[in-house]
Amino acid sequence: MGKATAQRLARDGRSVGVLDIDRAGAEAVAAEIAAAGGKAIALAADMADRSQVEAAVAETRQAFGPITIVVNNAAVENFAPIGEVTEADWDRLMAVNLKGAFLLIQAVLPDMMAAGWGRIVNISGFGAQIGAPNMALYTATKGGVISMTRSMAVELGSKGITVNSVSPGFIDTPMARRAIEGDLFPVPYEQILAAYPIPRLGQAEEIAAACAFFASDEAGYVTGQLLGVNGGAAF
Ligand SMILES: NC(=O)c1ccc[n+]([C@@H]2O[C@H](COP(=O)([O-])OP(=O)(O)OC[C@H]3O[C@@H](n4cnc5c(N)ncnc54)[C@H](O)[C@@H]3O)[C@@H](O)[C@H]2O)c1
């Protein structure tokens, strides 16, 4: 989803800092964007580490100037029965999925405040809305993202900064494939999909399109919203 969103924002004319803990992955995405005529740099950072996030932000600022759009997409999953979730799992997921978003927002906020314009898009997830077996920790981090989004929107609205969340449903990505292969669900995943109003997996580009809307100039009166891109699986 991060790749599709970076590509979409680049096509919309934005200069993009592609941040990932996987340097090679970020470099490949930045190179594809450049090959397609867009502007992008690759940034290797662990979202859970304040100094790495701040260094990535500084590098992006140096390359492209003030940062006024941020999409918090990076996350890690933990698919385990609640009785088997360790304290280390808890701390890591909270650190990457929830604290990471906070760290990045805090690092770019001065640029948005100075510009009087900002777009913050946080990726949450439908599991936080409807619940999911073996995902209590993961969905707790996403519930935090939803709640943080709403409160930041209230706090920053008068500064010209919007804060919204895209809540993906079951989207065809490496993370979803790991879930499918992990045999987590009580019934085959095709049966889960068949019950959705739109009975198929979502595509990363469909998440990217929602992010692009929230990031656009035209969405200036839209804040604090949770947009489900989930085939109607949750509301
Ligand atoms: N795929 C789904 O069905 C689904 C459903 C609901 C929500 N989501 C959410 O959508 C977002 C994108 O998910 P995806 O399916 O593309 O996941 P993915 O696992 O395919 O990709 C996640 C990316 O985040 C990077 N990453 C992991 N830990 C990091 C860290 N500490 N610092 C920096 N980068 C890190 C990974 O290297 C990877 O490139 C996530 O926030 C995920 O929780 C996904």
The ligand as an ORCA input file, in Angstrom:
! r2SCAN-3c Opt
* xyz 0 1
  N      -3.387     -5.639      3.892
  C      -4.493     -5.525      4.582
  O      -5.452     -6.282      4.364
  C      -4.620     -4.451      5.641
  C      -5.853     -4.327      6.289
  C      -6.035     -3.310      7.209
  C      -4.990     -2.429      7.467
  N      -3.791     -2.581      6.835
  C      -2.765     -1.574      7.112
  O      -2.353     -0.989      5.897
  C      -0.991     -0.546      5.987
  C      -0.171     -1.155      4.884
  O      -0.215     -2.551      5.032
  P       0.304     -3.589      3.945
  O      -0.729     -4.630      3.863
  O       0.762     -2.878      2.734
  O       1.542     -4.181      4.781
  P       2.917     -4.836      4.282
  O       3.416     -5.662      5.405
  O       2.699     -5.476      2.969
  O       3.851     -3.547      4.136
  C       4.218     -2.804      5.281
  C       5.483     -2.028      4.988
  O       5.867     -1.376      6.213
  C       7.275     -1.536      6.380
  N       7.617     -1.487      7.796
  C       7.385     -2.432      8.731
  N       7.868     -2.046      9.916
  C       8.430     -0.830      9.737
  C       9.103      0.066     10.597
  N       9.324     -0.217     11.879
  N       9.540      1.240     10.083
  C       9.363      1.531      8.773
  N       8.736      0.715      7.904
  C       8.270     -0.458      8.383
  C       7.572     -2.901      5.766
  O       8.942     -3.038      5.446
  C       6.653     -2.910      4.540
  O       7.276     -2.341      3.419
  C      -0.541     -0.960      7.393
  O      -0.711      0.131      8.264
  C      -1.484     -2.088      7.737
  O      -1.591     -2.260      9.126
  C      -3.579     -3.579      5.946
*
